[in-house]
């Protein structure tokens, strides 16, 4: 596979980037995080006009029939804007789960952009460990609670794995309680079922496969976060003067930014490689990109000086997104441990 962007991917990136620049710059995200973070009007435009909601859905179900490469291009742009829309939770994680069981009706619903879905597992669930059964099924009814679910707040359909089966529950049948989250742009919620009517979607559902797929594509969102932090910091050190010189002209600053640029370039290669959706490429991408996003955000905080201490500057949103995604779908340590057997190498001792 090539790591370069195709013409189609470049056009898709440009369309998303232009829309976000017009409708959802970081200042606009910052203005809404303390109220209702999700921008559902923007999501409708992305879902219907640009068609991102159905990117991964086959054409026979009304989707675009695109590959993970196109979804990764969208995630990179959404990461650059810490954009508060449910693309990752609905159009990546939930869609992959539905594709596994062939839930045609729900796939058509998502492809039209009329509904959003959420996979009801903790956002910190690892593809390498059991999540632990917290929901039980009896007589077609679900009972139990799943904590720290991303995207549940704005989901119309909740997808609940029970054993090897996947079940759908309409959001009105569950209690969704938003709880404090480090990432202000992607709230998490506790989802409680108390005899909720469940529609069986099919058996043979492999939750670990969906979590691995999501982890691989999450690397592109982390790449976008790191790119924005690097670019914003470069622009700032060029205009900020100290001792009658731009602070970016100091050699120590140059070295730090050069090292960061190299890290981001490697992160881009890892993210692009992860679009082939293999377990090894996903593990490599998360093992590297999660740390790069955090490092880029921390460097942005440091090199922006005193201004970064103000709530009015959006840098803290990027640091919080980076730290939150570092724990999502397996930590970097989880993915590094998984790489040893995948690469047929001795594991850490």
GUGUVO-50715 format. One line per 8 residues: number of its first residue (from 1); for each residue z, x, y of C-alpha. Coordinates in steps of 0.001 Angstrom, whole numbers, padded with zeros to 6 digits, always signed. Example, Ala and Ser with C-alpha at 12.3 -4.5 7.8 and 13.67 -1.06 7.14 Angstrom:
<pts>
1 = +007800 +012300 -004500  +007140 +013670 -001060
</pts>
This chain:
<pts>
1 = +000000 +000000 +000000  -000464 +001070 +003623  +002448 +001217 +006051  +000143 +000457 +008986  -000031 -002994 +010551  -003178 -004982 +009839  -005103 -006728 +012617  -003645 -010060 +011520
9 = -000113 -008674 +011628  -000698 -007184 +015076  -001996 -010500 +016389  +000993 -012324 +014917  +003415 -009817 +016438  +001729 -010147 +019818  +001875 -013949 +019733  +005581 -013954 +018884
17 = +006386 -011206 +021405  +004556 -012976 +024243  +006296 -016261 +023490  +009722 -014624 +023410  +009067 -012726 +026642  +008241 -016014 +028328  +010799 -018321 +026728  +013626 -016213 +025349
25 = +014262 -012822 +026976  +017623 -011185 +026166  +019064 -012565 +029424  +018329 -016113 +028240  +019943 -015435 +024863  +022997 -014062 +026647  +023265 -017166 +028811  +023536 -019535 +025850
33 = +025659 -017654 +023293  +028951 -019175 +024408  +027598 -022713 +024089  +024944 -023656 +021556  +023398 -020332 +020486  +020443 -021686 +018534  +017370 -022448 +020646  +015867 -025313 +018664
41 = +013130 -026021 +021222  +011935 -022448 +020844  +012168 -022807 +017060  +009909 -025871 +017147  +007329 -023920 +019125  +007493 -020976 +016737  +007418 -023237 +013686  +004636 -025593 +014725
49 = +002457 -023836 +017296  +002525 -020334 +015818  +003205 -021532 +012277  +005958 -019113 +011312  +007974 -021739 +009398  +005382 -021904 +006648  +004297 -018270 +006532  +005537 -017646 +002984
57 = +004639 -021118 +001707  +001363 -021381 -000260  -001530 -023290 +001279  -001326 -025943 -001443  +002037 -026967 +000032  +000807 -026930 +003620  +001859 -023383 +004451  -000046 -020304 +005584
65 = -000008 -018562 +002212  +000880 -015279 +003901  +002702 -012338 +002355  +006004 -010639 +003059  +004158 -008271 +005408  +003459 -011046 +007915  +007021 -012352 +007642  +008284 -008808 +008288
73 = +006160 -008560 +011439  +007749 -011754 +012757  +011255 -010554 +011871  +010702 -007306 +013731  +009921 -009206 +016920  +012805 -011621 +016418  +015111 -008628 +015945  +013878 -007091 +019202
81 = +015015 -010232 +020981  +018108 -011046 +018861  +016365 -014412 +018895  +018653 -017331 +017955  +016339 -019227 +015600  +016744 -019929 +011850  +013611 -018094 +010713  +015386 -015663 +008406
89 = +017744 -018200 +006850  +015201 -021014 +006468  +011720 -019488 +006291  +012716 -016429 +004260  +015845 -016969 +002153  +015648 -020734 +001609  +011864 -020694 +001208  +012013 -017939 -001419
97 = +014601 -019962 -003328  +012425 -023081 -003222  +009365 -021137 -004354  +011269 -019952 -007409  +011835 -023518 -008604  +008560 -024977 -007283  +010172 -027644 -005068  +006879 -028931 -003659
105 = +008237 -031775 -001510  +010784 -029627 +000293  +008291 -026793 +000746  +005904 -029195 +002466  +008750 -030408 +004658  +009585 -026872 +005752  +005943 -025909 +006245  +005478 -028736 +008740
113 = +008310 -027359 +010848  +010100 -030688 +010801  +013145 -029431 +008893  +015147 -026277 +008348  +016981 -025299 +005185  +019828 -022952 +004368  +020773 -021252 +001118  +024469 -021995 +000640
121 = +025845 -018594 -000301  +028024 -016270 +001787  +025877 -014201 +004138  +027674 -011113 +002837  +026719 -011893 -000776  +025365 -008853 -002614  +022386 -009028 -004975  +024246 -006634 -007270
129 = +027399 -008686 -007834  +028248 -012243 -008804  +029076 -014348 -005769  +031747 -016262 -007675  +031343 -019961 -008431  +033030 -022015 -005708  +031049 -025246 -006127  +031085 -027422 -009233
137 = +028712 -030154 -010345  +029810 -033338 -012116  +027806 -036565 -012521  +025268 -035424 -009956  +027949 -034744 -007322  +028920 -031390 -005814  +032483 -030435 -004991  +033806 -027225 -003465
145 = +033467 -024930 -000479  +031257 -021951 +000343  +032437 -019765 +003196  +030513 -017806 +005819  +027062 -019354 +005314  +024382 -018368 +007837  +022010 -021014 +009149  +023970 -024000 +007836
153 = +024772 -025268 +011319  +021145 -026189 +012059  +019939 -026892 +008504  +018705 -030322 +007532  +018742 -029407 +003843  +021355 -027316 +002055  +020264 -025461 -001097  +023160 -024949 -003467
161 = +022965 -022687 -006535  +025174 -023813 -009419  +024856 -021611 -012453  +021162 -021022 -012971  +020126 -024265 -011273  +019291 -025022 -007657  +020312 -028292 -006008  +019433 -029830 -002641
169 = +021935 -031672 -000467  +021130 -033348 +002824  +023258 -031899 +005601  +024806 -035278 +006381  +026377 -035256 +002901  +028372 -032078 +003601  +030930 -030911 +006123  +029723 -027879 +008075
177 = +032406 -026125 +010099  +031235 -023346 +012417  +033706 -020452 +012457  +034043 -017399 +014726  +031452 -014753 +013966  +030921 -011210 +015191  +027223 -011978 +015729  +027098 -014514 +018552
185 = +023377 -015122 +018004  +023648 -016058 +014321  +026676 -018286 +013728  +028210 -018697 +010307  +029907 -021774 +008903  +032074 -022931 +006040  +030254 -025606 +004030  +032393 -028108 +002141
193 = +031182 -030620 -000440  +033368 -033537 -001446  +031382 -035488 -004013  +028076 -034863 -002210  +024984 -036346 -003857  +022825 -033495 -005167  +019134 -033511 -006034  +018332 -031116 -008918
201 = +015385 -028914 -008012  +015015 -026951 -011222  +016529 -024384 -013500  +015938 -020704 -014012  +016902 -019888 -010437  +017574 -016179 -009925  +019882 -015861 -006921  +019900 -012056 -007084
209 = +016097 -011986 -006732  +016255 -014097 -003578  +019015 -011940 -002107  +017027 -008756 -002865  +013927 -010245 -001261  +015937 -011209 +001798  +017571 -007783 +002004  +014159 -006108 +001999
217 = +012890 -008257 +004866  +016166 -008018 +006778  +015305 -004335 +007208  +012464 -005384 +009536  +014876 -007345 +011712  +017148 -004291 +011834  +014127 -002191 +012807  +013461 -004539 +015719
225 = +017066 -004224 +016893  +016849 -000418 +016751  +013492 -000359 +018576  +014795 -002466 +021453  +017934 -000328 +021794  +015880 +002873 +021877  +013341 +001532 +024379  +015991 +000000 +026658
233 = +017984 +003240 +026643  +014917 +005366 +027402  +014082 +003148 +030369  +017657 +003310 +031659  +018095 +007104 +031494  +014835 +007528 +033387  +016006 +005432 +036331  +019729 +006279 +036353
241 = +020382 +009336 +038560  +023306 +011748 +038527  +023523 +014929 +040602  +020179 +013961 +042168  +018441 +013998 +038773  +017582 +011341 +036194  +020236 +011542 +033471  +017418 +011543 +030943
249 = +016455 +015017 +032138  +019698 +016509 +030794  +019056 +018396 +027594  +021952 +016865 +025674  +020580 +013372 +026359  +017085 +014462 +025337  +018371 +015766 +022009  +020276 +012571 +021235
257 = +017280 +010375 +022007  +014899 +012625 +020066  +017133 +012364 +016998  +017328 +008599 +017436  +013545 +008332 +017741  +013155 +010156 +014427  +015632 +007781 +012796  +013711 +004747 +014089
265 = +010386 +006154 +012862  +011878 +006578 +009393  +013312 +003063 +009608  +009849 +001703 +010360  +008445 +003385 +007262  +011302 +002033 +005131  +010897 -001498 +006485  +007147 -001488 +005959
273 = +007612 -000153 +002439  +010083 -002925 +001624  +007385 -005565 +002101  +006129 -004814 -001409  +009272 -006702 -002532  +010333 -004336 -005287  +014051 -003766 -005986  +013767 -000056 -005214
281 = +011999 -000455 -001861  +014471 -003138 -000769  +017427 -000919 -001674  +015922 +002084 +000136  +015247 +000031 +003268  +018729 -001460 +003462  +020460 +001801 +002599  +018751 +003392 +005623
289 = +017919 +000706 +008190  +021325 -000928 +008352  +022879 +002324 +009528  +020022 +003119 +011910  +020369 -000233 +013680  +024099 +000349 +014178  +023530 +003942 +015323  +020815 +002891 +017799
297 = +023028 +000182 +019247  +026001 +002540 +019528  +023858 +005141 +021297  +022612 +002444 +023667  +026195 +001514 +024474  +027154 +005133 +025128  +024092 +006138 +027152  +024130 +003043 +029348
305 = +027448 +004220 +030754  +029680 +001794 +032632  +027179 -001068 +032802  +027456 -001602 +029073  +031087 -002621 +029555  +030005 -005796 +031337  +029542 -009036 +029413  +026455 -009732 +031531
313 = +024485 -006924 +029861  +022854 -007897 +026535  +023594 -004610 +024729  +026688 -006027 +023067  +024534 -008702 +021395  +022459 -005992 +019714  +025513 -004038 +018584  +027051 -007183 +017102
321 = +023798 -008176 +015369  +023488 -004662 +013934  +027085 -004591 +012681  +026789 -008083 +011178  +023559 -007329 +009323  +025047 -004084 +008018  +027362 -006289 +005933  +024775 -008942 +005068
329 = +023153 -009201 +001624  +024870 -006076 +000375  +026283 -003122 +002290  +024394 +000181 +002569  +026792 +001536 -000057  +025871 -001282 -002442  +022184 -000473 -002060  +022715 +003281 -002441
337 = +024658 +002700 -005653  +021836 +000488 -006926  +019225 +003153 -006215  +020555 +005592 -008826  +019584 +003609 -011936  +016425 +002281 -010238  +015246 +005849 -009625  +016599 +007038 -012989
345 = +018927 +009484 -011276  +022609 +010262 -011894  +024825 +007893 -009966  +027468 +008931 -007427  +030726 +010239 -008811
</pts>
